[in-house]
Amino acid sequence: MNYKIELEKEHNKYKLLSQKRNELINNFCSLDHTIEELSQLRQAHKELVIAISEVLHKSSELIQKAFYATTHITENHYSDQKT
C-alpha cells in the first residue's frame, strides 16, 4: 500500500514537472518569436533612417538649387535695371 502512495506521489511530481517543462518550451518559443520580431523591427528602423536621410539630402540639394537660381535671377534683374 505504501508503495502505491509513493508511486502516485512520484507520478504527480512527474506530471507537474512535465507541465512546467511544457510551459518553459512555450515561453522559449514565444521569446524566440519576439526576438525575431525585434530583429525585423530593427532592420525596418535602419531602412527608415536611411530613407529619411536620403530625403533630407535631396531636399537640401533642391533648396540649394532654388537659392542659387533665385540669386542668379535677382542678380540678372538688378543688372538689367542698371543698364
PyMOL Python script that loads the backbone (N, CA, C, O; Angstrom):
from pymol import cmd

cmd.read_pdbstr("""\
ATOM      1  N   MET A   1       0.831  -1.200   0.000  1.00  0.00           N
ATOM      2  CA  MET A   1       0.000   0.000   0.000  1.00  0.00           C
ATOM      3  C   MET A   1       0.873   1.260   0.000  1.00  0.00           C
ATOM      4  O   MET A   1       0.620   2.198  -0.756  1.00  0.00           O
ATOM      5  N   ASN A   2       1.879   1.270   0.836  1.00  0.00           N
ATOM      6  CA  ASN A   2       2.798   2.391   0.907  1.00  0.00           C
ATOM      7  C   ASN A   2       3.481   2.621  -0.443  1.00  0.00           C
ATOM      8  O   ASN A   2       3.734   3.761  -0.832  1.00  0.00           O
ATOM      9  N   TYR A   3       3.769   1.558  -1.134  1.00  0.00           N
ATOM     10  CA  TYR A   3       4.396   1.617  -2.452  1.00  0.00           C
ATOM     11  C   TYR A   3       3.497   2.345  -3.456  1.00  0.00           C
ATOM     12  O   TYR A   3       3.977   3.137  -4.267  1.00  0.00           O
ATOM     13  N   LYS A   4       2.189   2.071  -3.394  1.00  0.00           N
ATOM     14  CA  LYS A   4       1.240   2.730  -4.300  1.00  0.00           C
ATOM     15  C   LYS A   4       1.183   4.235  -4.042  1.00  0.00           C
ATOM     16  O   LYS A   4       1.121   5.026  -4.983  1.00  0.00           O
ATOM     17  N   ILE A   5       1.204   4.620  -2.796  1.00  0.00           N
ATOM     18  CA  ILE A   5       1.147   6.045  -2.442  1.00  0.00           C
ATOM     19  C   ILE A   5       2.402   6.756  -2.949  1.00  0.00           C
ATOM     20  O   ILE A   5       2.325   7.842  -3.522  1.00  0.00           O
ATOM     21  N   GLU A   6       3.553   6.127  -2.730  1.00  0.00           N
ATOM     22  CA  GLU A   6       4.813   6.709  -3.207  1.00  0.00           C
ATOM     23  C   GLU A   6       4.831   6.813  -4.734  1.00  0.00           C
ATOM     24  O   GLU A   6       5.273   7.812  -5.301  1.00  0.00           O
ATOM     25  N   LEU A   7       4.349   5.778  -5.368  1.00  0.00           N
ATOM     26  CA  LEU A   7       4.286   5.769  -6.825  1.00  0.00           C
ATOM     27  C   LEU A   7       3.369   6.876  -7.337  1.00  0.00           C
ATOM     28  O   LEU A   7       3.688   7.549  -8.317  1.00  0.00           O
ATOM     29  N   GLU A   8       2.248   7.060  -6.683  1.00  0.00           N
ATOM     30  CA  GLU A   8       1.304   8.122  -7.071  1.00  0.00           C
ATOM     31  C   GLU A   8       1.926   9.503  -6.853  1.00  0.00           C
ATOM     32  O   GLU A   8       1.750  10.399  -7.679  1.00  0.00           O
ATOM     33  N   LYS A   9       2.650   9.678  -5.746  1.00  0.00           N
ATOM     34  CA  LYS A   9       3.325  10.954  -5.484  1.00  0.00           C
ATOM     35  C   LYS A   9       4.359  11.253  -6.577  1.00  0.00           C
ATOM     36  O   LYS A   9       4.444  12.371  -7.086  1.00  0.00           O
ATOM     37  N   GLU A  10       5.128  10.239  -6.915  1.00  0.00           N
ATOM     38  CA  GLU A  10       6.144  10.412  -7.959  1.00  0.00           C
ATOM     39  C   GLU A  10       5.496  10.712  -9.312  1.00  0.00           C
ATOM     40  O   GLU A  10       5.995  11.522 -10.094  1.00  0.00           O
ATOM     41  N   HIS A  11       4.394  10.052  -9.561  1.00  0.00           N
ATOM     42  CA  HIS A  11       3.676  10.300 -10.813  1.00  0.00           C
ATOM     43  C   HIS A  11       3.155  11.736 -10.852  1.00  0.00           C
ATOM     44  O   HIS A  11       3.225  12.388 -11.894  1.00  0.00           O
ATOM     45  N   ASN A  12       2.641  12.230  -9.743  1.00  0.00           N
ATOM     46  CA  ASN A  12       2.157  13.613  -9.665  1.00  0.00           C
ATOM     47  C   ASN A  12       3.314  14.605  -9.850  1.00  0.00           C
ATOM     48  O   ASN A  12       3.168  15.629 -10.517  1.00  0.00           O
ATOM     49  N   LYS A  13       4.467  14.280  -9.244  1.00  0.00           N
ATOM     50  CA  LYS A  13       5.643  15.131  -9.427  1.00  0.00           C
ATOM     51  C   LYS A  13       6.045  15.164 -10.904  1.00  0.00           C
ATOM     52  O   LYS A  13       6.367  16.217 -11.455  1.00  0.00           O
ATOM     53  N   TYR A  14       6.017  13.989 -11.525  1.00  0.00           N
ATOM     54  CA  TYR A  14       6.375  13.895 -12.939  1.00  0.00           C
ATOM     55  C   TYR A  14       5.417  14.726 -13.795  1.00  0.00           C
ATOM     56  O   TYR A  14       5.848  15.437 -14.703  1.00  0.00           O
ATOM     57  N   LYS A  15       4.120  14.634 -13.505  1.00  0.00           N
ATOM     58  CA  LYS A  15       3.133  15.413 -14.259  1.00  0.00           C
ATOM     59  C   LYS A  15       3.387  16.912 -14.084  1.00  0.00           C
ATOM     60  O   LYS A  15       3.319  17.679 -15.044  1.00  0.00           O
ATOM     61  N   LEU A  16       3.677  17.316 -12.853  1.00  0.00           N
ATOM     62  CA  LEU A  16       3.939  18.728 -12.577  1.00  0.00           C
ATOM     63  C   LEU A  16       5.207  19.196 -13.310  1.00  0.00           C
ATOM     64  O   LEU A  16       5.221  20.260 -13.928  1.00  0.00           O
ATOM     65  N   LEU A  17       6.260  18.389 -13.230  1.00  0.00           N
ATOM     66  CA  LEU A  17       7.497  18.739 -13.929  1.00  0.00           C
ATOM     67  C   LEU A  17       7.297  18.764 -15.443  1.00  0.00           C
ATOM     68  O   LEU A  17       7.851  19.618 -16.136  1.00  0.00           O
ATOM     69  N   SER A  18       6.519  17.841 -15.939  1.00  0.00           N
ATOM     70  CA  SER A  18       6.228  17.804 -17.368  1.00  0.00           C
ATOM     71  C   SER A  18       5.455  19.051 -17.790  1.00  0.00           C
ATOM     72  O   SER A  18       5.717  19.630 -18.844  1.00  0.00           O
ATOM     73  N   GLN A  19       4.508  19.451 -16.963  1.00  0.00           N
ATOM     74  CA  GLN A  19       3.734  20.665 -17.240  1.00  0.00           C
ATOM     75  C   GLN A  19       4.652  21.893 -17.224  1.00  0.00           C
ATOM     76  O   GLN A  19       4.558  22.760 -18.093  1.00  0.00           O
ATOM     77  N   LYS A  20       5.538  21.955 -16.226  1.00  0.00           N
ATOM     78  CA  LYS A  20       6.479  23.078 -16.134  1.00  0.00           C
ATOM     79  C   LYS A  20       7.404  23.104 -17.359  1.00  0.00           C
ATOM     80  O   LYS A  20       7.692  24.168 -17.905  1.00  0.00           O
ATOM     81  N   ARG A  21       7.860  21.928 -17.780  1.00  0.00           N
ATOM     82  CA  ARG A  21       8.718  21.836 -18.954  1.00  0.00           C
ATOM     83  C   ARG A  21       7.983  22.363 -20.188  1.00  0.00           C
ATOM     84  O   ARG A  21       8.551  23.116 -20.979  1.00  0.00           O
ATOM     85  N   ASN A  22       6.734  21.968 -20.347  1.00  0.00           N
ATOM     86  CA  ASN A  22       5.937  22.446 -21.486  1.00  0.00           C
ATOM     87  C   ASN A  22       5.752  23.959 -21.443  1.00  0.00           C
ATOM     88  O   ASN A  22       5.798  24.625 -22.477  1.00  0.00           O
ATOM     89  N   GLU A  23       5.542  24.495 -20.247  1.00  0.00           N
ATOM     90  CA  GLU A  23       5.416  25.952 -20.100  1.00  0.00           C
ATOM     91  C   GLU A  23       6.717  26.642 -20.508  1.00  0.00           C
ATOM     92  O   GLU A  23       6.701  27.661 -21.199  1.00  0.00           O
ATOM     93  N   LEU A  24       7.843  26.074 -20.072  1.00  0.00           N
ATOM     94  CA  LEU A  24       9.137  26.657 -20.431  1.00  0.00           C
ATOM     95  C   LEU A  24       9.379  26.601 -21.938  1.00  0.00           C
ATOM     96  O   LEU A  24       9.899  27.550 -22.525  1.00  0.00           O
ATOM     97  N   ILE A  25       9.005  25.503 -22.547  1.00  0.00           N
ATOM     98  CA  ILE A  25       9.150  25.378 -24.005  1.00  0.00           C
ATOM     99  C   ILE A  25       8.289  26.420 -24.705  1.00  0.00           C
ATOM    100  O   ILE A  25       8.736  27.069 -25.651  1.00  0.00           O
ATOM    101  N   ASN A  26       7.054  26.580 -24.242  1.00  0.00           N
ATOM    102  CA  ASN A  26       6.164  27.588 -24.839  1.00  0.00           C
ATOM    103  C   ASN A  26       6.720  28.996 -24.647  1.00  0.00           C
ATOM    104  O   ASN A  26       6.677  29.818 -25.563  1.00  0.00           O
ATOM    105  N   ASN A  27       7.245  29.269 -23.442  1.00  0.00           N
ATOM    106  CA  ASN A  27       7.834  30.583 -23.177  1.00  0.00           C
ATOM    107  C   ASN A  27       9.046  30.822 -24.070  1.00  0.00           C
ATOM    108  O   ASN A  27       9.243  31.924 -24.584  1.00  0.00           O
ATOM    109  N   PHE A  28       9.850  29.788 -24.249  1.00  0.00           N
ATOM    110  CA  PHE A  28      11.024  29.908 -25.113  1.00  0.00           C
ATOM    111  C   PHE A  28      10.607  30.190 -26.554  1.00  0.00           C
ATOM    112  O   PHE A  28      11.194  31.043 -27.220  1.00  0.00           O
ATOM    113  N   CYS A  29       9.605  29.479 -27.026  1.00  0.00           N
ATOM    114  CA  CYS A  29       9.118  29.698 -28.399  1.00  0.00           C
ATOM    115  C   CYS A  29       8.570  31.111 -28.555  1.00  0.00           C
ATOM    116  O   CYS A  29       8.795  31.768 -29.571  1.00  0.00           O
ATOM    117  N   SER A  30       7.853  31.567 -27.542  1.00  0.00           N
ATOM    118  CA  SER A  30       7.310  32.923 -27.572  1.00  0.00           C
ATOM    119  C   SER A  30       8.446  33.947 -27.577  1.00  0.00           C
ATOM    120  O   SER A  30       8.403  34.931 -28.316  1.00  0.00           O
ATOM    121  N   LEU A  31       9.451  33.707 -26.755  1.00  0.00           N
ATOM    122  CA  LEU A  31      10.600  34.599 -26.694  1.00  0.00           C
ATOM    123  C   LEU A  31      11.353  34.602 -28.024  1.00  0.00           C
ATOM    124  O   LEU A  31      11.776  35.655 -28.500  1.00  0.00           O
ATOM    125  N   ASP A  32      11.514  33.441 -28.610  1.00  0.00           N
ATOM    126  CA  ASP A  32      12.186  33.330 -29.906  1.00  0.00           C
ATOM    127  C   ASP A  32      11.425  34.123 -30.969  1.00  0.00           C
ATOM    128  O   ASP A  32      12.028  34.804 -31.798  1.00  0.00           O
ATOM    129  N   HIS A  33      10.095  34.027 -30.936  1.00  0.00           N
ATOM    130  CA  HIS A  33       9.255  34.773 -31.880  1.00  0.00           C
ATOM    131  C   HIS A  33       9.417  36.279 -31.645  1.00  0.00           C
ATOM    132  O   HIS A  33       9.511  37.051 -32.599  1.00  0.00           O
ATOM    133  N   THR A  34       9.448  36.692 -30.380  1.00  0.00           N
ATOM    134  CA  THR A  34       9.611  38.104 -30.039  1.00  0.00           C
ATOM    135  C   THR A  34      10.967  38.618 -30.512  1.00  0.00           C
ATOM    136  O   THR A  34      11.068  39.733 -31.025  1.00  0.00           O
ATOM    137  N   ILE A  35      12.007  37.808 -30.340  1.00  0.00           N
ATOM    138  CA  ILE A  35      13.341  38.198 -30.800  1.00  0.00           C
ATOM    139  C   ILE A  35      13.344  38.383 -32.312  1.00  0.00           C
ATOM    140  O   ILE A  35      13.942  39.331 -32.822  1.00  0.00           O
ATOM    141  N   GLU A  36      12.687  37.494 -33.022  1.00  0.00           N
ATOM    142  CA  GLU A  36      12.598  37.605 -34.484  1.00  0.00           C
ATOM    143  C   GLU A  36      11.860  38.893 -34.880  1.00  0.00           C
ATOM    144  O   GLU A  36      12.275  39.585 -35.809  1.00  0.00           O
ATOM    145  N   GLU A  37      10.772  39.209 -34.176  1.00  0.00           N
ATOM    146  CA  GLU A  37      10.032  40.443 -34.464  1.00  0.00           C
ATOM    147  C   GLU A  37      10.901  41.668 -34.193  1.00  0.00           C
ATOM    148  O   GLU A  37      10.889  42.625 -34.966  1.00  0.00           O
ATOM    149  N   LEU A  38      11.657  41.637 -33.090  1.00  0.00           N
ATOM    150  CA  LEU A  38      12.537  42.760 -32.772  1.00  0.00           C
ATOM    151  C   LEU A  38      13.625  42.922 -33.832  1.00  0.00           C
ATOM    152  O   LEU A  38      13.991  44.041 -34.189  1.00  0.00           O
ATOM    153  N   SER A  39      14.126  41.823 -34.320  1.00  0.00           N
ATOM    154  CA  SER A  39      15.138  41.866 -35.377  1.00  0.00           C
ATOM    155  C   SER A  39      14.556  42.500 -36.639  1.00  0.00           C
ATOM    156  O   SER A  39      15.212  43.317 -37.286  1.00  0.00           O
ATOM    157  N   GLN A  40      13.338  42.128 -36.982  1.00  0.00           N
ATOM    158  CA  GLN A  40      12.681  42.710 -38.159  1.00  0.00           C
ATOM    159  C   GLN A  40      12.416  44.201 -37.953  1.00  0.00           C
ATOM    160  O   GLN A  40      12.571  44.997 -38.879  1.00  0.00           O
ATOM    161  N   LEU A  41      12.013  44.575 -36.732  1.00  0.00           N
ATOM    162  CA  LEU A  41      11.781  45.989 -36.433  1.00  0.00           C
ATOM    163  C   LEU A  41      13.080  46.784 -36.524  1.00  0.00           C
ATOM    164  O   LEU A  41      13.094  47.906 -37.031  1.00  0.00           O
ATOM    165  N   ARG A  42      14.164  46.202 -36.031  1.00  0.00           N
ATOM    166  CA  ARG A  42      15.462  46.875 -36.099  1.00  0.00           C
ATOM    167  C   ARG A  42      15.857  47.108 -37.556  1.00  0.00           C
ATOM    168  O   ARG A  42      16.328  48.189 -37.908  1.00  0.00           O
ATOM    169  N   GLN A  43      15.665  46.101 -38.394  1.00  0.00           N
ATOM    170  CA  GLN A  43      16.003  46.230 -39.818  1.00  0.00           C
ATOM    171  C   GLN A  43      15.124  47.295 -40.483  1.00  0.00           C
ATOM    172  O   GLN A  43      15.612  48.107 -41.269  1.00  0.00           O
ATOM    173  N   ALA A  44      13.834  47.284 -40.164  1.00  0.00           N
ATOM    174  CA  ALA A  44      12.919  48.287 -40.728  1.00  0.00           C
ATOM    175  C   ALA A  44      13.322  49.688 -40.269  1.00  0.00           C
ATOM    176  O   ALA A  44      13.250  50.641 -41.043  1.00  0.00           O
ATOM    177  N   HIS A  45      13.744  49.811 -39.009  1.00  0.00           N
ATOM    178  CA  HIS A  45      14.180  51.101 -38.476  1.00  0.00           C
ATOM    179  C   HIS A  45      15.412  51.598 -39.229  1.00  0.00           C
ATOM    180  O   HIS A  45      15.490  52.772 -39.593  1.00  0.00           O
ATOM    181  N   LYS A  46      16.373  50.706 -39.464  1.00  0.00           N
ATOM    182  CA  LYS A  46      17.573  51.088 -40.221  1.00  0.00           C
ATOM    183  C   LYS A  46      17.193  51.585 -41.611  1.00  0.00           C
ATOM    184  O   LYS A  46      17.693  52.611 -42.070  1.00  0.00           O
ATOM    185  N   GLU A  47      16.305  50.850 -42.277  1.00  0.00           N
ATOM    186  CA  GLU A  47      15.884  51.237 -43.625  1.00  0.00           C
ATOM    187  C   GLU A  47      15.164  52.583 -43.609  1.00  0.00           C
ATOM    188  O   GLU A  47      15.342  53.397 -44.515  1.00  0.00           O
ATOM    189  N   LEU A  48      14.358  52.814 -42.584  1.00  0.00           N
ATOM    190  CA  LEU A  48      13.642  54.084 -42.461  1.00  0.00           C
ATOM    191  C   LEU A  48      14.614  55.240 -42.238  1.00  0.00           C
ATOM    192  O   LEU A  48      14.461  56.303 -42.839  1.00  0.00           O
ATOM    193  N   VAL A  49      15.606  55.040 -41.383  1.00  0.00           N
ATOM    194  CA  VAL A  49      16.602  56.083 -41.130  1.00  0.00           C
ATOM    195  C   VAL A  49      17.355  56.414 -42.416  1.00  0.00           C
ATOM    196  O   VAL A  49      17.600  57.584 -42.710  1.00  0.00           O
ATOM    197  N   ILE A  50      17.721  55.393 -43.176  1.00  0.00           N
ATOM    198  CA  ILE A  50      18.419  55.616 -44.449  1.00  0.00           C
ATOM    199  C   ILE A  50      17.527  56.392 -45.417  1.00  0.00           C
ATOM    200  O   ILE A  50      17.982  57.332 -46.069  1.00  0.00           O
ATOM    201  N   ALA A  51      16.259  55.999 -45.508  1.00  0.00           N
ATOM    202  CA  ALA A  51      15.329  56.684 -46.418  1.00  0.00           C
ATOM    203  C   ALA A  51      15.140  58.142 -46.010  1.00  0.00           C
ATOM    204  O   ALA A  51      15.128  59.026 -46.867  1.00  0.00           O
ATOM    205  N   ILE A  52      14.994  58.399 -44.720  1.00  0.00           N
ATOM    206  CA  ILE A  52      14.831  59.780 -44.234  1.00  0.00           C
ATOM    207  C   ILE A  52      16.086  60.587 -44.542  1.00  0.00           C
ATOM    208  O   ILE A  52      16.003  61.740 -44.964  1.00  0.00           O
ATOM    209  N   SER A  53      17.235  59.984 -44.331  1.00  0.00           N
ATOM    210  CA  SER A  53      18.498  60.659 -44.624  1.00  0.00           C
ATOM    211  C   SER A  53      18.591  61.027 -46.101  1.00  0.00           C
ATOM    212  O   SER A  53      19.017  62.129 -46.446  1.00  0.00           O
ATOM    213  N   GLU A  54      18.193  60.107 -46.963  1.00  0.00           N
ATOM    214  CA  GLU A  54      18.221  60.379 -48.409  1.00  0.00           C
ATOM    215  C   GLU A  54      17.262  61.507 -48.780  1.00  0.00           C
ATOM    216  O   GLU A  54      17.594  62.362 -49.600  1.00  0.00           O
ATOM    217  N   VAL A  55      16.077  61.508 -48.178  1.00  0.00           N
ATOM    218  CA  VAL A  55      15.095  62.567 -48.456  1.00  0.00           C
ATOM    219  C   VAL A  55      15.629  63.918 -47.981  1.00  0.00           C
ATOM    220  O   VAL A  55      15.497  64.921 -48.683  1.00  0.00           O
ATOM    221  N   LEU A  56      16.229  63.945 -46.791  1.00  0.00           N
ATOM    222  CA  LEU A  56      16.783  65.203 -46.282  1.00  0.00           C
ATOM    223  C   LEU A  56      17.926  65.700 -47.172  1.00  0.00           C
ATOM    224  O   LEU A  56      18.039  66.897 -47.436  1.00  0.00           O
ATOM    225  N   HIS A  57      18.757  64.788 -47.623  1.00  0.00           N
ATOM    226  CA  HIS A  57      19.865  65.166 -48.510  1.00  0.00           C
ATOM    227  C   HIS A  57      19.327  65.747 -49.821  1.00  0.00           C
ATOM    228  O   HIS A  57      19.795  66.784 -50.290  1.00  0.00           O
ATOM    229  N   LYS A  58      18.347  65.069 -50.396  1.00  0.00           N
ATOM    230  CA  LYS A  58      17.756  65.544 -51.653  1.00  0.00           C
ATOM    231  C   LYS A  58      17.069  66.897 -51.440  1.00  0.00           C
ATOM    232  O   LYS A  58      17.175  67.784 -52.286  1.00  0.00           O
ATOM    233  N   SER A  59      16.370  67.056 -50.318  1.00  0.00           N
ATOM    234  CA  SER A  59      15.715  68.336 -50.016  1.00  0.00           C
ATOM    235  C   SER A  59      16.750  69.446 -49.912  1.00  0.00           C
ATOM    236  O   SER A  59      16.541  70.549 -50.418  1.00  0.00           O
ATOM    237  N   SER A  60      17.859  69.153 -49.259  1.00  0.00           N
ATOM    238  CA  SER A  60      18.930  70.138 -49.122  1.00  0.00           C
ATOM    239  C   SER A  60      19.475  70.542 -50.493  1.00  0.00           C
ATOM    240  O   SER A  60      19.707  71.723 -50.750  1.00  0.00           O
ATOM    241  N   GLU A  61      19.677  69.559 -51.366  1.00  0.00           N
ATOM    242  CA  GLU A  61      20.145  69.857 -52.729  1.00  0.00           C
ATOM    243  C   GLU A  61      19.151  70.754 -53.465  1.00  0.00           C
ATOM    244  O   GLU A  61      19.541  71.721 -54.120  1.00  0.00           O
ATOM    245  N   LEU A  62      17.865  70.424 -53.350  1.00  0.00           N
ATOM    246  CA  LEU A  62      16.839  71.217 -54.043  1.00  0.00           C
ATOM    247  C   LEU A  62      16.767  72.636 -53.491  1.00  0.00           C
ATOM    248  O   LEU A  62      16.583  73.590 -54.247  1.00  0.00           O
ATOM    249  N   ILE A  63      16.909  72.777 -52.183  1.00  0.00           N
ATOM    250  CA  ILE A  63      16.889  74.116 -51.571  1.00  0.00           C
ATOM    251  C   ILE A  63      18.085  74.926 -52.065  1.00  0.00           C
ATOM    252  O   ILE A  63      17.952  76.109 -52.379  1.00  0.00           O
ATOM    253  N   GLN A  64      19.259  74.284 -52.133  1.00  0.00           N
ATOM    254  CA  GLN A  64      20.446  74.978 -52.645  1.00  0.00           C
ATOM    255  C   GLN A  64      20.244  75.417 -54.091  1.00  0.00           C
ATOM    256  O   GLN A  64      20.561  76.553 -54.447  1.00  0.00           O
ATOM    257  N   LYS A  65      19.723  74.533 -54.917  1.00  0.00           N
ATOM    258  CA  LYS A  65      19.483  74.877 -56.325  1.00  0.00           C
ATOM    259  C   LYS A  65      18.492  76.033 -56.434  1.00  0.00           C
ATOM    260  O   LYS A  65      18.681  76.950 -57.233  1.00  0.00           O
ATOM    261  N   ALA A  66      17.438  75.981 -55.625  1.00  0.00           N
ATOM    262  CA  ALA A  66      16.442  77.059 -55.654  1.00  0.00           C
ATOM    263  C   ALA A  66      17.070  78.374 -55.201  1.00  0.00           C
ATOM    264  O   ALA A  66      16.797  79.428 -55.775  1.00  0.00           O
ATOM    265  N   PHE A  67      17.913  78.308 -54.168  1.00  0.00           N
ATOM    266  CA  PHE A  67      18.577  79.517 -53.676  1.00  0.00           C
ATOM    267  C   PHE A  67      19.486  80.114 -54.753  1.00  0.00           C
ATOM    268  O   PHE A  67      19.448  81.316 -55.016  1.00  0.00           O
ATOM    269  N   TYR A  68      20.303  79.255 -55.371  1.00  0.00           N
ATOM    270  CA  TYR A  68      21.204  79.750 -56.419  1.00  0.00           C
ATOM    271  C   TYR A  68      20.425  80.290 -57.607  1.00  0.00           C
ATOM    272  O   TYR A  68      20.796  81.317 -58.176  1.00  0.00           O
ATOM    273  N   ALA A  69      19.356  79.616 -57.985  1.00  0.00           N
ATOM    274  CA  ALA A  69      18.537  80.090 -59.107  1.00  0.00           C
ATOM    275  C   ALA A  69      17.919  81.441 -58.774  1.00  0.00           C
ATOM    276  O   ALA A  69      17.915  82.347 -59.607  1.00  0.00           O
ATOM    277  N   THR A  70      17.401  81.576 -57.564  1.00  0.00           N
ATOM    278  CA  THR A  70      16.792  82.840 -57.133  1.00  0.00           C
ATOM    279  C   THR A  70      17.837  83.944 -57.099  1.00  0.00           C
ATOM    280  O   THR A  70      17.582  85.061 -57.550  1.00  0.00           O
ATOM    281  N   THR A  71      19.011  83.635 -56.565  1.00  0.00           N
ATOM    282  CA  THR A  71      20.095  84.621 -56.502  1.00  0.00           C
ATOM    283  C   THR A  71      20.500  85.051 -57.906  1.00  0.00           C
ATOM    284  O   THR A  71      20.691  86.241 -58.159  1.00  0.00           O
ATOM    285  N   HIS A  72      20.631  84.101 -58.811  1.00  0.00           N
ATOM    286  CA  HIS A  72      21.020  84.400 -60.194  1.00  0.00           C
ATOM    287  C   HIS A  72      19.964  85.273 -60.875  1.00  0.00           C
ATOM    288  O   HIS A  72      20.296  86.243 -61.557  1.00  0.00           O
ATOM    289  N   ILE A  73      18.700  84.925 -60.686  1.00  0.00           N
ATOM    290  CA  ILE A  73      17.609  85.714 -61.287  1.00  0.00           C
ATOM    291  C   ILE A  73      17.616  87.126 -60.718  1.00  0.00           C
ATOM    292  O   ILE A  73      17.458  88.101 -61.453  1.00  0.00           O
ATOM    293  N   THR A  74      17.803  87.231 -59.394  1.00  0.00           N
ATOM    294  CA  THR A  74      17.818  88.549 -58.744  1.00  0.00           C
ATOM    295  C   THR A  74      18.994  89.377 -59.255  1.00  0.00           C
ATOM    296  O   THR A  74      18.835  90.560 -59.554  1.00  0.00           O
ATOM    297  N   GLU A  75      20.176  88.761 -59.356  1.00  0.00           N
ATOM    298  CA  GLU A  75      21.350  89.485 -59.868  1.00  0.00           C
ATOM    299  C   GLU A  75      21.117  89.954 -61.298  1.00  0.00           C
ATOM    300  O   GLU A  75      21.445  91.089 -61.643  1.00  0.00           O
ATOM    301  N   ASN A  76      20.552  89.087 -62.128  1.00  0.00           N
ATOM    302  CA  ASN A  76      20.267  89.468 -63.517  1.00  0.00           C
ATOM    303  C   ASN A  76      19.239  90.590 -63.576  1.00  0.00           C
ATOM    304  O   ASN A  76      19.346  91.501 -64.398  1.00  0.00           O
ATOM    305  N   HIS A  77      18.251  90.516 -62.705  1.00  0.00           N
ATOM    306  CA  HIS A  77      17.202  91.539 -62.682  1.00  0.00           C
ATOM    307  C   HIS A  77      17.805  92.897 -62.335  1.00  0.00           C
ATOM    308  O   HIS A  77      17.519  93.894 -62.999  1.00  0.00           O
ATOM    309  N   TYR A  78      18.646  92.938 -61.286  1.00  0.00           N
ATOM    310  CA  TYR A  78      19.249  94.212 -60.888  1.00  0.00           C
ATOM    311  C   TYR A  78      20.258  94.711 -61.916  1.00  0.00           C
ATOM    312  O   TYR A  78      20.363  95.915 -62.152  1.00  0.00           O
ATOM    313  N   SER A  79      20.998  93.792 -62.528  1.00  0.00           N
ATOM    314  CA  SER A  79      21.970  94.233 -63.547  1.00  0.00           C
ATOM    315  C   SER A  79      21.237  94.753 -64.786  1.00  0.00           C
ATOM    316  O   SER A  79      21.716  95.676 -65.445  1.00  0.00           O
ATOM    317  N   ASP A  80      20.071  94.163 -65.109  1.00  0.00           N
ATOM    318  CA  ASP A  80      19.271  94.657 -66.235  1.00  0.00           C
ATOM    319  C   ASP A  80      18.705  96.034 -65.935  1.00  0.00           C
ATOM    320  O   ASP A  80      18.589  96.867 -66.834  1.00  0.00           O
ATOM    321  N   GLN A  81      18.350  96.283 -64.668  1.00  0.00           N
ATOM    322  CA  GLN A  81      17.784  97.577 -64.299  1.00  0.00           C
ATOM    323  C   GLN A  81      18.837  98.682 -64.350  1.00  0.00           C
ATOM    324  O   GLN A  81      18.517  99.835 -64.639  1.00  0.00           O
ATOM    325  N   LYS A  82      20.093  98.330 -64.068  1.00  0.00           N
ATOM    326  CA  LYS A  82      21.164  99.326 -64.059  1.00  0.00           C
ATOM    327  C   LYS A  82      21.527  99.778 -65.471  1.00  0.00           C
ATOM    328  O   LYS A  82      22.037 100.881 -65.666  1.00  0.00           O
ATOM    329  N   THR A  83      21.261  98.914 -66.454  1.00  0.00           N
ATOM    330  CA  THR A  83      21.632  99.274 -67.829  1.00  0.00           C
ATOM    331  C   THR A  83      20.541  99.961 -68.571  1.00  0.00           C
ATOM    332  O   THR A  83      20.717 100.318 -69.736  1.00  0.00           O
TER     333      THR A  83
END
""", "prot")
cmd.dss("prot")
cmd.show_as("cartoon", "prot")
cmd.util.cbc("prot")
cmd.orient("prot")
